[in-house]
Amino acid sequence: MILLRSTETVFANEVEVLVVGAGACGMTAALAASEQGAEVLVLERDSKPSGSTSLSSGFIPASGTRWQKEKGIEDDPELFAKDIQQKAKGKADEALVRLTTEFAGPCLEWLSDQHGIPFEVLEGFLYPGHSRLRMHTVPEHTGSSLLQRLHQSVAKREIPVLCEATVSGLFVNNHQKVLGVRVLRSDGSTEDLGCRTLVLACNGYGGNAKLLKRFIPELEGMHYFGHNGNQGDAVLWGEALGAELRDMSAFQGHGSVGLEFEDYRNADQMGAIRSAHDLEKLSKITSLPKSNLERTFQDIEDFHLGKREDSFGRDFKEKPMLEPPYYAVQVSCSLFHTQGGLAVNSEARVMHKEGHPLPNLFAGGGAAQGVSGPAVWGYLSGNGLLTAITLGRLAGEHAGKQASQSKA
Ligand SMILES: Cc1cc2nc3c(=O)[nH]c(=O)nc-3n(C[C@H](O)[C@H](O)[C@H](O)COP(=O)(O)OP(=O)(O)OC[C@H]3O[C@@H](n4cnc5c(N)ncnc54)[C@H](O)[C@@H]3O)c2cc1C
């Protein structure tokens, strides 16, 4: 069941703001909605909230923050926006890029000042494509801690998070207004629940093979490294309501290489990184033909000396020449998360394809369109949590305002 048409509101229970999904976006939305004086309920399909947020490194990019200033890092939203567009070849939604880059810093300071979540700037590694150190992280430097801290703040405000509660469909009227949701519980029973406004924070469609085939056929057979509960429900509901979908073929594919990444460190401990003192041995331990290795080494020397350009766009000029011992690791790409989704306006309201906002539907994070343009080359590190936090806050704030006004 995707949409259930209904003309009357006949729900035994109703809440003012319903949030679907208890990841970074849903938690931020819940905090913002409750600040508006609205009664909020979060519905989460898992027994213990994790989402892709917990699987992530938890690094959120923001510019002009007080944490950057404390470290003497000069940065501003304009430069941040320029970096995003440079990576996306100028094809990311300009209004959304401006909105999210201007709002990211204030959002993190709000989470810190109003909700007690401590942040710091990640040092020691400048993420490719970012011209300043601007990744912000909680002290533990993990996505699971970020989510845990968000949940603690939500609990402090006494906002209920109902787990093992999968939203399986929406009740809507003939004006595309959402009246409520159907919730599937773990024992197979269902409950119908009314709402005044609905926030979709249930991420993208990385876990839905059918949607991947439809929107990003090149991913067929690729391993999905994100949260499997992200089945594209927001896209399916939005589409059935006539919402506009944007940048549906965009995604982040990733091969984590580098000691900054925990999964790479784990791979290292398990012996996945091999070493050899010459090409003969390297060829043996990698089972790669020696002649191919020789050609690759020659290529790298040429790129280093500036004789030729690398067809992958990598710059070896400032890098040292390769010297033994040589290290080898098998890198395979996996899908981290999709970047397309529901078109939203500056209040994170879901937009109908005819250009007007839907009456009471909001979206953020992976459920909404991203700032990565239309294809895989457009993703700049951090674009995921950037829209989760900024659009989450906007969605919650405006859903909360609307719900509170409607009861006045
Ligand atoms: C390995 C990895 C590393 C990453 N590292 C970073 C990083 O460092 N920085 C960055 O910016 N981004 C990173 N990302 C991307 C980032 O994790 C996501 O962009 C972000 O977490 C999205 O947040 P969200 O709240 O939209 O979704 P999620 O955190 O996935 O939350 C969505 C929630 O909705 C629930 N849900 C789904 N459907 C339903 C339903 N029908 N009913 C009820 N509940 C439902 C899910 O169970 C889930 O808990 C990474 C991703 C991965 C996979």
PDBQT file of the ligand as one rigid body, heavy atoms in Angstrom, charges set to zero:
ROOT
HETATM    1  C1  LIG A 501      29.749   3.999   5.216  1.00  0.00    +0.000 C 
HETATM    2  C2  LIG A 501      29.152   5.376   5.079  1.00  0.00    +0.000 A 
HETATM    3  C3  LIG A 501      29.924   6.481   5.469  1.00  0.00    +0.000 A 
HETATM    4  C4  LIG A 501      29.384   7.766   5.354  1.00  0.00    +0.000 A 
HETATM    5  N1  LIG A 501      30.114   8.838   5.821  1.00  0.00    +0.000 NA
HETATM    6  C5  LIG A 501      29.578  10.082   5.750  1.00  0.00    +0.000 A 
HETATM    7  C6  LIG A 501      30.259  11.230   6.299  1.00  0.00    +0.000 A 
HETATM    8  O1  LIG A 501      31.285  11.136   6.969  1.00  0.00    +0.000 OA
HETATM    9  N2  LIG A 501      29.716  12.464   6.109  1.00  0.00    +0.000 N 
HETATM   10  C7  LIG A 501      28.524  12.612   5.443  1.00  0.00    +0.000 A 
HETATM   11  O2  LIG A 501      28.075  13.745   5.275  1.00  0.00    +0.000 OA
HETATM   12  N3  LIG A 501      27.818  11.556   4.989  1.00  0.00    +0.000 NA
HETATM   13  C8  LIG A 501      28.306  10.308   5.134  1.00  0.00    +0.000 A 
HETATM   14  N4  LIG A 501      27.568   9.232   4.688  1.00  0.00    +0.000 N 
HETATM   15  C9  LIG A 501      26.188   9.479   4.236  1.00  0.00    +0.000 C 
HETATM   16  C10 LIG A 501      25.290   9.702   5.464  1.00  0.00    +0.000 C 
HETATM   17  O3  LIG A 501      25.374   8.589   6.321  1.00  0.00    +0.000 OA
HETATM   18  C11 LIG A 501      23.818   9.903   5.037  1.00  0.00    +0.000 C 
HETATM   19  O4  LIG A 501      23.757  10.874   4.042  1.00  0.00    +0.000 OA
HETATM   20  C12 LIG A 501      22.987  10.353   6.239  1.00  0.00    +0.000 C 
HETATM   21  O5  LIG A 501      23.208   9.511   7.344  1.00  0.00    +0.000 OA
HETATM   22  C13 LIG A 501      21.507  10.369   5.872  1.00  0.00    +0.000 C 
HETATM   23  O6  LIG A 501      20.767  10.631   7.046  1.00  0.00    +0.000 OA
HETATM   24  P1  LIG A 501      19.216  10.327   7.065  1.00  0.00    +0.000 P 
HETATM   25  O7  LIG A 501      18.725  10.710   8.415  1.00  0.00    +0.000 OA
HETATM   26  O8  LIG A 501      18.591  10.928   5.872  1.00  0.00    +0.000 OA
HETATM   27  O9  LIG A 501      19.106   8.734   6.870  1.00  0.00    +0.000 OA
HETATM   28  P2  LIG A 501      19.404   7.510   7.863  1.00  0.00    +0.000 P 
HETATM   29  O10 LIG A 501      20.430   7.821   8.861  1.00  0.00    +0.000 OA
HETATM   30  O11 LIG A 501      19.641   6.317   7.002  1.00  0.00    +0.000 OA
HETATM   31  O12 LIG A 501      18.026   7.346   8.634  1.00  0.00    +0.000 OA
HETATM   32  C14 LIG A 501      16.847   6.915   7.966  1.00  0.00    +0.000 C 
HETATM   33  C15 LIG A 501      16.042   6.070   8.924  1.00  0.00    +0.000 C 
HETATM   34  O13 LIG A 501      14.743   5.852   8.377  1.00  0.00    +0.000 OA
HETATM   35  C16 LIG A 501      14.302   4.544   8.733  1.00  0.00    +0.000 C 
HETATM   36  N5  LIG A 501      13.246   4.175   7.804  1.00  0.00    +0.000 N 
HETATM   37  C17 LIG A 501      13.320   3.986   6.462  1.00  0.00    +0.000 A 
HETATM   38  N6  LIG A 501      12.113   3.714   5.962  1.00  0.00    +0.000 NA
HETATM   39  C18 LIG A 501      11.251   3.724   7.000  1.00  0.00    +0.000 A 
HETATM   40  C19 LIG A 501       9.824   3.500   7.104  1.00  0.00    +0.000 A 
HETATM   41  N7  LIG A 501       9.079   3.215   6.034  1.00  0.00    +0.000 N 
HETATM   42  N8  LIG A 501       9.249   3.582   8.330  1.00  0.00    +0.000 NA
HETATM   43  C20 LIG A 501       9.989   3.845   9.441  1.00  0.00    +0.000 A 
HETATM   44  N9  LIG A 501      11.334   4.066   9.382  1.00  0.00    +0.000 NA
HETATM   45  C21 LIG A 501      11.948   4.010   8.173  1.00  0.00    +0.000 A 
HETATM   46  C22 LIG A 501      15.582   3.713   8.593  1.00  0.00    +0.000 C 
HETATM   47  O14 LIG A 501      15.484   2.504   9.294  1.00  0.00    +0.000 OA
HETATM   48  C23 LIG A 501      16.635   4.683   9.153  1.00  0.00    +0.000 C 
HETATM   49  O15 LIG A 501      16.828   4.484  10.543  1.00  0.00    +0.000 OA
HETATM   50  C24 LIG A 501      28.083   7.939   4.799  1.00  0.00    +0.000 A 
HETATM   51  C25 LIG A 501      27.318   6.828   4.412  1.00  0.00    +0.000 A 
HETATM   52  C26 LIG A 501      27.837   5.556   4.565  1.00  0.00    +0.000 A 
HETATM   53  C27 LIG A 501      26.993   4.364   4.173  1.00  0.00    +0.000 C 
ENDROOT
TORSDOF 0
